[in-house]
Amino acid sequence: MRFEVHPAADEETPKADESPSAFAVRAARAKALLVAEDFPRAPVLASDTVVEIDNRVLGKPVSTTDA
């Protein structure tokens, strides 16, 4: 079996009142669908990481200091 990595650029903004887990699932599904367009006959595995505190999604850090 052979694996390849194909990053998918997609909007990563949670919707209003969307739980962190629902956001992670939606983001991963969107990325999988984007990659599947380029590889329609291949199985696609996608994931997303969401960091949250008190059920609030933290965005990606904009700098090393922010991280």
C-alpha positions as CSV (number, residue, x, y, z in Angstrom):
1,M,0.0,0.0,0.0
2,R,1.2,3.5,-0.8
3,F,0.3,6.7,0.9
4,E,0.6,10.3,-0.3
5,V,0.0,13.6,1.6
6,H,-2.1,16.2,-0.2
7,P,-2.8,19.2,2.0
8,A,-6.2,20.9,1.4
9,A,-6.6,24.6,1.9
10,D,-10.1,25.3,3.1
11,E,-11.8,28.0,5.2
12,E,-11.3,27.1,8.9
13,T,-13.7,29.3,10.7
14,P,-16.3,27.8,13.1
15,K,-19.9,28.6,12.5
16,A,-21.8,30.5,15.2
17,D,-22.9,28.1,18.0
18,E,-21.0,25.2,16.4
19,S,-19.4,22.8,18.9
20,P,-15.6,22.2,18.7
21,S,-16.1,18.6,17.8
22,A,-18.7,19.4,15.1
23,F,-16.3,22.0,13.7
24,A,-13.5,19.5,13.6
25,V,-15.7,16.9,11.8
26,R,-17.0,19.5,9.3
27,A,-13.4,20.8,8.6
28,A,-12.1,17.3,8.0
29,R,-14.9,16.4,5.8
30,A,-14.5,19.6,3.7
31,K,-10.8,18.8,3.3
32,A,-11.5,15.2,2.3
33,L,-14.0,16.4,-0.4
34,L,-11.5,18.9,-1.8
35,V,-8.8,16.2,-2.1
36,A,-11.2,13.7,-3.5
37,E,-12.0,16.0,-6.4
38,D,-8.4,15.6,-7.5
39,F,-8.3,11.9,-6.8
40,P,-11.8,10.5,-7.5
41,R,-10.8,6.8,-7.6
42,A,-8.6,6.9,-4.5
43,P,-9.6,6.4,-0.9
44,V,-9.1,9.7,1.1
45,L,-8.4,10.0,4.8
46,A,-8.7,13.5,6.3
47,S,-8.5,14.9,9.8
48,D,-8.4,18.2,11.5
49,T,-7.2,19.4,14.9
50,V,-9.2,21.8,17.0
51,V,-7.9,23.4,20.2
52,E,-10.7,24.5,22.6
53,I,-11.0,25.9,26.1
54,D,-14.4,25.9,27.9
55,N,-16.1,24.8,24.6
56,R,-14.6,27.8,22.8
57,V,-12.5,27.1,19.7
58,L,-9.1,28.8,19.8
59,G,-7.9,30.0,16.4
60,K,-4.5,29.3,14.9
61,P,-1.7,31.3,16.4
62,V,-0.6,34.2,14.2
63,S,3.0,34.2,15.5
64,T,5.4,32.3,17.7
65,T,4.6,34.7,20.6
66,D,0.9,34.2,20.1
67,A,1.4,30.4,20.3
